[in-house]
């Protein structure tokens, strides 16, 4: 029997014929299912990132408010120190800066 001289197409399409009749549909469905799962995972990740971003934005807001409060307190403390320095007598500031035993 000479197989190479056969005109029977069944031999050349044996690989396709061995697949189920709905092989291509199943393949496409499997691919669609994989894409669907990936899209769902991406959507979940997106929602997680949105929640994380909202928490971070709230934290930035709280830290900004705390920084502004600390700046205000620092400014008030500087003003009080400056007022105290102004109240010191002039000779007291010189005696403070003079070396010990120099008077």
N, CA, C and O atoms as a GROMACS GRO file, in nm:
protein
  412
    1UNK      N    1   0.083  -0.117   0.000
    1UNK     CA    2   0.000   0.000   0.000
    1UNK      C    3   0.088   0.123   0.000
    1UNK      O    4   0.173   0.139   0.088
    2UNK      N    5   0.070   0.209  -0.094
    2UNK     CA    6   0.150   0.329  -0.108
    2UNK      C    7   0.071   0.447  -0.052
    2UNK      O    8  -0.024   0.494  -0.115
    3UNK      N    9   0.111   0.496   0.066
    3UNK     CA   10   0.036   0.603   0.131
    3UNK      C   11   0.066   0.738   0.071
    3UNK      O   12  -0.020   0.826   0.072
    4UNK      N   13   0.182   0.757   0.020
    4UNK     CA   14   0.217   0.888  -0.033
    4UNK      C   15   0.146   0.916  -0.164
    4UNK      O   16   0.129   1.032  -0.200
    5UNK      N   17   0.106   0.816  -0.235
    5UNK     CA   18   0.040   0.836  -0.363
    5UNK      C   19  -0.111   0.842  -0.348
    5UNK      O   20  -0.183   0.852  -0.447
    6UNK      N   21  -0.160   0.836  -0.224
    6UNK     CA   22  -0.304   0.835  -0.201
    6UNK      C   23  -0.364   0.971  -0.230
    6UNK      O   24  -0.302   1.074  -0.202
    7UNK      N   25  -0.480   0.970  -0.285
    7UNK     CA   26  -0.554   1.094  -0.310
    7UNK      C   27  -0.659   1.117  -0.203
    7UNK      O   28  -0.741   1.208  -0.212
    8UNK      N   29  -0.655   1.031  -0.103
    8UNK     CA   30  -0.752   1.040   0.005
    8UNK      C   31  -0.712   1.156   0.098
    8UNK      O   32  -0.605   1.153   0.158
    9UNK      N   33  -0.798   1.255   0.109
    9UNK     CA   34  -0.771   1.371   0.192
    9UNK      C   35  -0.779   1.339   0.342
    9UNK      O   36  -0.729   1.417   0.423
   10UNK      N   37  -0.838   1.230   0.379
   10UNK     CA   38  -0.855   1.194   0.520
   10UNK      C   39  -0.720   1.180   0.589
   10UNK      O   40  -0.707   1.212   0.707
   11UNK      N   41  -0.619   1.134   0.516
   11UNK     CA   42  -0.488   1.118   0.577
   11UNK      C   43  -0.427   1.253   0.613
   11UNK      O   44  -0.364   1.265   0.718
   12UNK      N   45  -0.443   1.352   0.532
   12UNK     CA   46  -0.383   1.482   0.558
   12UNK      C   47  -0.462   1.563   0.661
   12UNK      O   48  -0.408   1.657   0.720
   13UNK      N   49  -0.586   1.530   0.683
   13UNK     CA   50  -0.668   1.605   0.778
   13UNK      C   51  -0.692   1.525   0.905
   13UNK      O   52  -0.785   1.554   0.981
   14UNK      N   53  -0.610   1.425   0.929
   14UNK     CA   54  -0.628   1.339   1.045
   14UNK      C   55  -0.615   1.418   1.175
   14UNK      O   56  -0.690   1.392   1.270
   15UNK      N   57  -0.523   1.512   1.181
   15UNK     CA   58  -0.504   1.590   1.302
   15UNK      C   59  -0.628   1.674   1.332
   15UNK      O   60  -0.668   1.683   1.448
   16UNK      N   61  -0.688   1.735   1.233
   16UNK     CA   62  -0.807   1.817   1.252
   16UNK      C   63  -0.925   1.728   1.286
   16UNK      O   64  -1.008   1.764   1.370
   17UNK      N   65  -0.935   1.613   1.222
   17UNK     CA   66  -1.048   1.523   1.245
   17UNK      C   67  -1.043   1.464   1.385
   17UNK      O   68  -1.147   1.427   1.439
   18UNK      N   69  -0.926   1.455   1.447
   18UNK     CA   70  -0.917   1.398   1.580
   18UNK      C   71  -0.962   1.497   1.688
   18UNK      O   72  -0.984   1.457   1.802
   19UNK      N   73  -0.977   1.624   1.653
   19UNK     CA   74  -1.025   1.724   1.749
   19UNK      C   75  -1.177   1.716   1.757
   19UNK      O   76  -1.243   1.676   1.661
   20UNK      N   77  -1.233   1.754   1.872
   20UNK     CA   78  -1.379   1.756   1.882
   20UNK      C   79  -1.438   1.854   1.781
   20UNK      O   80  -1.370   1.947   1.737
   21UNK      N   81  -1.564   1.832   1.746
   21UNK     CA   82  -1.627   1.916   1.644
   21UNK      C   83  -1.633   2.063   1.687
   21UNK      O   84  -1.633   2.152   1.602
   22UNK      N   85  -1.638   2.089   1.817
   22UNK     CA   86  -1.646   2.227   1.865
   22UNK      C   87  -1.514   2.275   1.924
   22UNK      O   88  -1.513   2.361   2.012
   23UNK      N   89  -1.403   2.220   1.878
   23UNK     CA   90  -1.271   2.253   1.931
   23UNK      C   91  -1.242   2.402   1.921
   23UNK      O   92  -1.198   2.462   2.019
   24UNK      N   93  -1.266   2.462   1.805
   24UNK     CA   94  -1.237   2.604   1.788
   24UNK      C   95  -1.325   2.689   1.878
   24UNK      O   96  -1.278   2.788   1.934
   25UNK      N   97  -1.451   2.652   1.892
   25UNK     CA   98  -1.541   2.727   1.979
   25UNK      C   99  -1.494   2.715   2.124
   25UNK      O  100  -1.496   2.813   2.198
   26UNK      N  101  -1.451   2.596   2.165
   26UNK     CA  102  -1.402   2.576   2.301
   26UNK      C  103  -1.273   2.656   2.322
   26UNK      O  104  -1.252   2.714   2.428
   27UNK      N  105  -1.190   2.659   2.221
   27UNK     CA  106  -1.065   2.734   2.231
   27UNK      C  107  -1.094   2.882   2.248
   27UNK      O  108  -1.033   2.948   2.332
   28UNK      N  109  -1.187   2.934   2.168
   28UNK     CA  110  -1.224   3.075   2.179
   28UNK      C  111  -1.289   3.103   2.313
   28UNK      O  112  -1.262   3.207   2.374
   29UNK      N  113  -1.374   3.012   2.360
   29UNK     CA  114  -1.438   3.030   2.490
   29UNK      C  115  -1.334   3.031   2.600
   29UNK      O  116  -1.341   3.113   2.692
   30UNK      N  117  -1.238   2.941   2.593
   30UNK     CA  118  -1.133   2.937   2.693
   30UNK      C  119  -1.054   3.067   2.692
   30UNK      O  120  -1.023   3.122   2.797
   31UNK      N  121  -1.023   3.116   2.576
   31UNK     CA  122  -0.951   3.242   2.566
   31UNK      C  123  -1.036   3.357   2.621
   31UNK      O  124  -0.984   3.443   2.692
   32UNK      N  125  -1.163   3.359   2.589
   32UNK     CA  126  -1.253   3.463   2.641
   32UNK      C  127  -1.261   3.452   2.792
   32UNK      O  128  -1.262   3.554   2.862
   33UNK      N  129  -1.268   3.329   2.844
   33UNK     CA  130  -1.273   3.310   2.990
   33UNK      C  131  -1.147   3.363   3.056
   33UNK      O  132  -1.153   3.428   3.160
   34UNK      N  133  -1.032   3.336   2.994
   34UNK     CA  134  -0.906   3.387   3.050
   34UNK      C  135  -0.903   3.539   3.048
   34UNK      O  136  -0.860   3.602   3.145
   35UNK      N  137  -0.949   3.597   2.939
   35UNK     CA  138  -0.952   3.744   2.930
   35UNK      C  139  -1.049   3.799   3.033
   35UNK      O  140  -1.020   3.900   3.098
   36UNK      N  141  -1.164   3.735   3.048
   36UNK     CA  142  -1.263   3.780   3.146
   36UNK      C  143  -1.206   3.774   3.286
   36UNK      O  144  -1.224   3.869   3.363
   37UNK      N  145  -1.139   3.666   3.321
   37UNK     CA  146  -1.077   3.654   3.453
   37UNK      C  147  -0.973   3.763   3.475
   37UNK      O  148  -0.965   3.822   3.582
   38UNK      N  149  -0.894   3.788   3.373
   38UNK     CA  150  -0.790   3.891   3.385
   38UNK      C  151  -0.852   4.029   3.403
   38UNK      O  152  -0.805   4.108   3.485
   39UNK      N  153  -0.957   4.058   3.327
   39UNK     CA  154  -1.025   4.187   3.339
   39UNK      C  155  -1.084   4.201   3.480
   39UNK      O  156  -1.075   4.307   3.541
   40UNK      N  157  -1.145   4.093   3.530
   40UNK     CA  158  -1.202   4.097   3.666
   40UNK      C  159  -1.092   4.121   3.770
   40UNK      O  160  -1.112   4.199   3.863
   41UNK      N  161  -0.977   4.056   3.754
   41UNK     CA  162  -0.866   4.078   3.848
   41UNK      C  163  -0.816   4.222   3.838
   41UNK      O  164  -0.786   4.285   3.940
   42UNK      N  165  -0.809   4.274   3.716
   42UNK     CA  166  -0.766   4.413   3.699
   42UNK      C  167  -0.865   4.511   3.762
   42UNK      O  168  -0.824   4.611   3.821
   43UNK      N  169  -0.994   4.482   3.750
   43UNK     CA  170  -1.095   4.568   3.812
   43UNK      C  171  -1.084   4.565   3.965
   43UNK      O  172  -1.095   4.668   4.030
   44UNK      N  173  -1.061   4.446   4.020
   44UNK     CA  174  -1.042   4.436   4.165
   44UNK      C  175  -0.919   4.514   4.209
   44UNK      O  176  -0.922   4.586   4.309
   45UNK      N  177  -0.812   4.500   4.134
   45UNK     CA  178  -0.688   4.571   4.167
   45UNK      C  179  -0.711   4.722   4.157
   45UNK      O  180  -0.661   4.798   4.240
   46UNK      N  181  -0.785   4.765   4.056
   46UNK     CA  182  -0.816   4.907   4.038
   46UNK      C  183  -0.894   4.959   4.159
   46UNK      O  184  -0.865   5.067   4.210
   47UNK      N  185  -0.994   4.882   4.205
   47UNK     CA  186  -1.072   4.922   4.322
   47UNK      C  187  -0.984   4.929   4.447
   47UNK      O  188  -0.998   5.021   4.528
   48UNK      N  189  -0.893   4.832   4.462
   48UNK     CA  190  -0.800   4.835   4.575
   48UNK      C  191  -0.713   4.960   4.570
   48UNK      O  192  -0.691   5.026   4.671
   49UNK      N  193  -0.665   4.992   4.452
   49UNK     CA  194  -0.580   5.110   4.436
   49UNK      C  195  -0.657   5.238   4.463
   49UNK      O  196  -0.602   5.333   4.518
   50UNK      N  197  -0.784   5.241   4.425
   50UNK     CA  198  -0.865   5.359   4.455
   50UNK      C  199  -0.882   5.377   4.606
   50UNK      O  200  -0.870   5.488   4.657
   51UNK      N  201  -0.909   5.265   4.676
   51UNK     CA  202  -0.923   5.274   4.822
   51UNK      C  203  -0.791   5.318   4.886
   51UNK      O  204  -0.790   5.404   4.974
   52UNK      N  205  -0.682   5.259   4.841
   52UNK     CA  206  -0.551   5.296   4.894
   52UNK      C  207  -0.522   5.443   4.867
   52UNK      O  208  -0.472   5.514   4.954
   53UNK      N  209  -0.553   5.488   4.749
   53UNK     CA  210  -0.531   5.628   4.712
   53UNK      C  211  -0.614   5.721   4.800
   53UNK      O  212  -0.565   5.826   4.843
   54UNK      N  213  -0.739   5.683   4.829
   54UNK     CA  214  -0.824   5.766   4.915
   54UNK      C  215  -0.766   5.772   5.056
   54UNK      O  216  -0.765   5.879   5.118
   55UNK      N  217  -0.718   5.659   5.106
   55UNK     CA  218  -0.657   5.658   5.240
   55UNK      C  219  -0.531   5.745   5.243
   55UNK      O  220  -0.509   5.820   5.338
   56UNK      N  221  -0.450   5.733   5.139
   56UNK     CA  222  -0.328   5.814   5.132
   56UNK      C  223  -0.360   5.962   5.121
   56UNK      O  224  -0.291   6.046   5.181
   57UNK      N  225  -0.462   5.996   5.044
   57UNK     CA  226  -0.501   6.136   5.031
   57UNK      C  227  -0.549   6.190   5.165
   57UNK      O  228  -0.519   6.304   5.201
   58UNK      N  229  -0.625   6.109   5.241
   58UNK     CA  230  -0.670   6.152   5.374
   58UNK      C  231  -0.550   6.172   5.466
   58UNK      O  232  -0.546   6.267   5.544
   59UNK      N  233  -0.454   6.082   5.457
   59UNK     CA  234  -0.334   6.093   5.540
   59UNK      C  235  -0.254   6.217   5.504
   59UNK      O  236  -0.204   6.287   5.592
   60UNK      N  237  -0.241   6.245   5.375
   60UNK     CA  238  -0.171   6.366   5.331
   60UNK      C  239  -0.243   6.490   5.385
   60UNK      O  240  -0.179   6.585   5.430
   61UNK      N  241  -0.376   6.489   5.380
   61UNK     CA  242  -0.453   6.601   5.433
   61UNK      C  243  -0.429   6.621   5.582
   61UNK      O  244  -0.410   6.733   5.628
   62UNK      N  245  -0.430   6.510   5.657
   62UNK     CA  246  -0.406   6.519   5.802
   62UNK      C  247  -0.265   6.568   5.831
   62UNK      O  248  -0.245   6.652   5.920
   63UNK      N  249  -0.167   6.517   5.757
   63UNK     CA  250  -0.029   6.560   5.777
   63UNK      C  251  -0.009   6.707   5.738
   63UNK      O  252   0.068   6.779   5.803
   64UNK      N  253  -0.076   6.750   5.634
   64UNK     CA  254  -0.068   6.890   5.593
   64UNK      C  255  -0.126   6.981   5.702
   64UNK      O  256  -0.069   7.086   5.734
   65UNK      N  257  -0.238   6.938   5.758
   65UNK     CA  258  -0.300   7.016   5.866
   65UNK      C  259  -0.208   7.019   5.988
   65UNK      O  260  -0.191   7.124   6.051
   66UNK      N  261  -0.148   6.905   6.023
   66UNK     CA  262  -0.056   6.901   6.136
   66UNK      C  263   0.066   6.990   6.111
   66UNK      O  264   0.110   7.062   6.200
   67UNK      N  265   0.121   6.986   5.988
   67UNK     CA  266   0.235   7.070   5.954
   67UNK      C  267   0.199   7.217   5.968
   67UNK      O  268   0.277   7.295   6.024
   68UNK      N  269   0.082   7.256   5.917
   68UNK     CA  270   0.040   7.396   5.926
   68UNK      C  271   0.024   7.438   6.072
   68UNK      O  272   0.058   7.550   6.110
   69UNK      N  273  -0.030   7.348   6.154
   69UNK     CA  274  -0.046   7.378   6.296
   69UNK      C  275   0.090   7.394   6.363
   69UNK      O  276   0.110   7.486   6.443
   70UNK      N  277   0.184   7.306   6.330
   70UNK     CA  278   0.319   7.316   6.388
   70UNK      C  279   0.390   7.443   6.342
   70UNK      O  280   0.461   7.506   6.419
   71UNK      N  281   0.370   7.481   6.217
   71UNK     CA  282   0.429   7.606   6.167
   71UNK      C  283   0.373   7.726   6.242
   71UNK      O  284   0.445   7.819   6.278
   72UNK      N  285   0.244   7.721   6.265
   72UNK     CA  286   0.179   7.831   6.338
   72UNK      C  287   0.232   7.839   6.481
   72UNK      O  288   0.263   7.947   6.530
   73UNK      N  289   0.243   7.724   6.546
   73UNK     CA  290   0.296   7.721   6.682
   73UNK      C  291   0.441   7.768   6.685
   73UNK      O  292   0.482   7.839   6.777
   74UNK      N  293   0.520   7.728   6.586
   74UNK     CA  294   0.659   7.772   6.577
   74UNK      C  295   0.667   7.923   6.560
   74UNK      O  296   0.750   7.989   6.624
   75UNK      N  297   0.582   7.977   6.475
   75UNK     CA  298   0.579   8.122   6.455
   75UNK      C  299   0.543   8.195   6.583
   75UNK      O  300   0.603   8.298   6.616
   76UNK      N  301   0.444   8.142   6.656
   76UNK     CA  302   0.404   8.204   6.782
   76UNK      C  303   0.518   8.196   6.884
   76UNK      O  304   0.543   8.292   6.957
   77UNK      N  305   0.587   8.081   6.890
   77UNK     CA  306   0.700   8.065   6.983
   77UNK      C  307   0.812   8.161   6.947
   77UNK      O  308   0.873   8.220   7.035
   78UNK      N  309   0.840   8.176   6.818
   78UNK     CA  310   0.944   8.271   6.776
   78UNK      C  311   0.908   8.414   6.815
   78UNK      O  312   0.992   8.491   6.860
   79UNK      N  313   0.780   8.446   6.798
   79UNK     CA  314   0.736   8.581   6.834
   79UNK      C  315   0.752   8.604   6.984
   79UNK      O  316   0.794   8.712   7.026
   80UNK      N  317   0.720   8.503   7.065
   80UNK     CA  318   0.737   8.518   7.210
   80UNK      C  319   0.885   8.532   7.247
   80UNK      O  320   0.920   8.615   7.331
   81UNK      N  321   0.972   8.452   7.184
   81UNK     CA  322   1.116   8.461   7.211
   81UNK      C  323   1.167   8.598   7.169
   81UNK      O  324   1.244   8.660   7.242
   82UNK      N  325   1.124   8.646   7.053
   82UNK     CA  326   1.166   8.779   7.007
   82UNK      C  327   1.119   8.886   7.104
   82UNK      O  328   1.194   8.980   7.133
   83UNK      N  329   0.996   8.875   7.155
   83UNK     CA  330   0.944   8.973   7.251
   83UNK      C  331   1.025   8.969   7.380
   83UNK      O  332   1.055   9.074   7.438
   84UNK      N  333   1.061   8.850   7.425
   84UNK     CA  334   1.144   8.839   7.546
   84UNK      C  335   1.281   8.899   7.525
   84UNK      O  336   1.334   8.967   7.613
   85UNK      N  337   1.339   8.875   7.409
   85UNK     CA  338   1.470   8.931   7.378
   85UNK      C  339   1.465   9.083   7.376
   85UNK      O  340   1.560   9.149   7.419
   86UNK      N  341   1.357   9.140   7.327
   86UNK     CA  342   1.341   9.286   7.321
   86UNK      C  343   1.330   9.344   7.461
   86UNK      O  344   1.370   9.458   7.484
   87UNK      N  345   1.276   9.267   7.554
   87UNK     CA  346   1.257   9.316   7.690
   87UNK      C  347   1.387   9.312   7.771
   87UNK      O  348   1.397   9.377   7.875
   88UNK      N  349   1.484   9.236   7.726
   88UNK     CA  350   1.611   9.229   7.799
   88UNK      C  351   1.681   9.364   7.791
   88UNK      O  352   1.680   9.428   7.686
   89UNK      N  353   1.742   9.406   7.901
   89UNK     CA  354   1.818   9.532   7.895
   89UNK      C  355   1.938   9.517   7.802
   89UNK      O  356   1.991   9.407   7.784
   90UNK      N  357   1.978   9.626   7.746
   90UNK     CA  358   2.089   9.625   7.650
   90UNK      C  359   2.217   9.575   7.716
   90UNK      O  360   2.289   9.495   7.656
   91UNK      N  361   2.248   9.621   7.837
   91UNK     CA  362   2.372   9.579   7.903
   91UNK      C  363   2.367   9.432   7.944
   91UNK      O  364   2.472   9.369   7.956
   92UNK      N  365   2.248   9.378   7.966
   92UNK     CA  366   2.237   9.236   8.000
   92UNK      C  367   2.278   9.149   7.882
   92UNK      O  368   2.339   9.044   7.900
   93UNK      N  369   2.244   9.192   7.763
   93UNK     CA  370   2.281   9.113   7.646
   93UNK      C  371   2.432   9.118   7.624
   93UNK      O  372   2.492   9.021   7.579
   94UNK      N  373   2.496   9.237   7.659
   94UNK     CA  374   2.642   9.246   7.645
   94UNK      C  375   2.712   9.161   7.749
   94UNK      O  376   2.811   9.093   7.718
   95UNK      N  377   2.662   9.163   7.872
   95UNK     CA  378   2.727   9.083   7.976
   95UNK      C  379   2.709   8.935   7.949
   95UNK      O  380   2.794   8.855   7.986
   96UNK      N  381   2.601   8.899   7.885
   96UNK     CA  382   2.578   8.758   7.851
   96UNK      C  383   2.677   8.713   7.744
   96UNK      O  384   2.724   8.600   7.745
   97UNK      N  385   2.708   8.803   7.650
   97UNK     CA  386   2.796   8.764   7.540
   97UNK      C  387   2.943   8.780   7.575
   97UNK      O  388   3.029   8.723   7.508
   98UNK      N  389   2.974   8.859   7.682
   98UNK     CA  390   3.114   8.880   7.721
   98UNK      C  391   3.169   8.752   7.785
   98UNK      O  392   3.095   8.678   7.850
   99UNK      N  393   3.299   8.726   7.766
   99UNK     CA  394   3.357   8.608   7.829
   99UNK      C  395   3.354   8.620   7.981
   99UNK      O  396   3.358   8.730   8.035
  100UNK      N  397   3.348   8.509   8.047
  100UNK     CA  398   3.344   8.508   8.192
  100UNK      C  399   3.473   8.565   8.248
  100UNK      O  400   3.581   8.538   8.197
  101UNK      N  401   3.461   8.645   8.352
  101UNK     CA  402   3.578   8.705   8.416
  101UNK      C  403   3.629   8.825   8.343
  101UNK      O  404   3.734   8.877   8.383
  102UNK      N  405   3.564   8.875   8.240
  102UNK     CA  406   3.611   8.990   8.164
  102UNK      C  407   3.558   9.119   8.221
  102UNK      O  408   3.601   9.225   8.177
  103UNK      N  409   3.465   9.118   8.319
  103UNK     CA  410   3.410   9.243   8.368
  103UNK      C  411   3.489   9.309   8.471
  103UNK      O  412   3.451   9.416   8.519
   0.00000   0.00000   0.00000
